[in-house]
Amino acid sequence: MVESITLSQLDAYAQKLLPFVERARIVAFMGPLGAGKTTLIRALARNMGISEPIVSPTFMYVVLYQLPDGRTLYHFDLYRISSLSQFYDAGFNEYLHQPNSLVFIEWPEIIQSVLPPTSLLVCLEYHDTDPEKRVINVLSAHTEF
């Protein structure tokens, strides 16, 4: 599923994306700095009922949020992780297998090879001609939605 949306359309886009997110359970967000990864995660979290502020976990690596239905949302930022072994040494791989949870991962490139095949990849890019738009491509490990 490839779409071009304005930043003001992110909430509506998040509602549309949410059924795919729920099914996948693990969602990896890719894109350059400032493309809207954290902003889209905030929109998804709001649509799932989280009312507290969603912060970028850049310096904490992971932030936990409780969803109203009792599940836990693990929000990772792996920008400062330099290797797959560093990810495993920190025990972060265990979060990928927690029951009753969702996992959102920003900067997942270093661990992409170990993500389950049912994971979603959400790729955000700047629009070629409009700085207020983003091109979003949603993929699974096997097929494009």
N, C-alpha and C positions, 0 to 999 in steps of 0.2 A: 504494500500500500504506500504509494508516494503521493504526498500532498504538499502544496505550497500554501502557507498560512501566514497571517499577520500575527504579531505578538499579542494583539488584543483578542485574537481568536483562540488562544491557548486553552482557556477553560472549556470551551465547546469542543475543541479537539481532544482534550483529556477525557471528557465524557464518552466520546466516540471510541477512544483507545482503551478505556477501562475494561471492557469484556475480554479483550485479548490479554491484557495485563493479568487479570484474575486467573485466566486459564494457564498462562505461562508460569506465573509465580516468581520467576527471576527475570528481571529486565535490565539490560545493559544499555546505557546511554552514551553514545559516541558523538564527537564533534569538536570543532575548535573552541578555544577559549571564547566565552561570551556568546556562543551560539544559542543558548537557552536550555541547556540540560537541567540545571537546577530549577529554572523557572517552570519547565514542564513537569518536573517532579513535584514542585509545590502545587501545581494545578491538579495533578493526579491525587495527591494527598488530600487536598480540599474536597475533591469529589468522592473520596473514600471516607470522609467524615472527620478528618484531623483538623482541629481548629487552632492548635498551638502553632507558633511560628516554625517553619521548616528552615533549618539553617544548613549551609553547606558544610559538610564534615571534613573539609580539606585538611585541617590540622589535627583532627581527632580520628580520622579514617572512617569511623562508623558512628552513626547516631541512631538510637532506637526510638520508635514511636508506637504507642498502643492504638490500635484501630478500635472503633466503637464495638465491633463484633468480637473482640477478644484476641484477634490475631496481632502479631507484631510485625511492624515494617522496619526492616534494616536498611538504612540509607548509607551506602559506601561512597567514598571519594578516594580512588586509588591513584590519584595524580602523583603522589610522592612515593608510591611503591615501585621499586626498581626491578624486581624480579619475581617470578612465580614462587621461588623458594622463600622469599621474604613474606609473601602472602600466606604461605603455609606455616612458616615459623611463628607468625603472629596468631595463628589459629583461626584466621578469617574463613578458611575453607569450611569450617564447621557450620557457619551461618547459612551456607548454601543448602544445607540438608535439614534445617530446623523445621519441625512440623508446625502447622498453624501459623505460617509466616509468609511474607512477601519480601523480596530482596530487590532493591534498586541500586545499581552500580554505575557511578560516573567514572570515566576513564578506565574501562574494563580491558583495554587492549592486552595488558600483560597477562591476564588470566583467561582470555577468551577461549583458549584451547581446552580448558577444563570445565567450561560452563555446560550444563546439561543441554541436550539437543532441543529440548522444549523451550529453552530460554528465548526471549525476544531481544532483538537488537534494534534499537531506535537510534537512527543516524540523523543528526541535525546538521544542516549546512546553511551558510549564508546564501540568500537569493542573489543571483547574478546582477540584477538591475535595481532591486528595491531593498534598501537597508532595513526596512521595517518588516520584511518577510523572511521566513525560514522555509527551507525545503526539508521535509521530514520523510524519511524512508524507514518503514517498519518491516523487519525481516525476522523469520525464524531461522534456526540453524539449517533447515532443509528446504523451505520454500518461502516465497514472498507472499504476503497476505494480499 
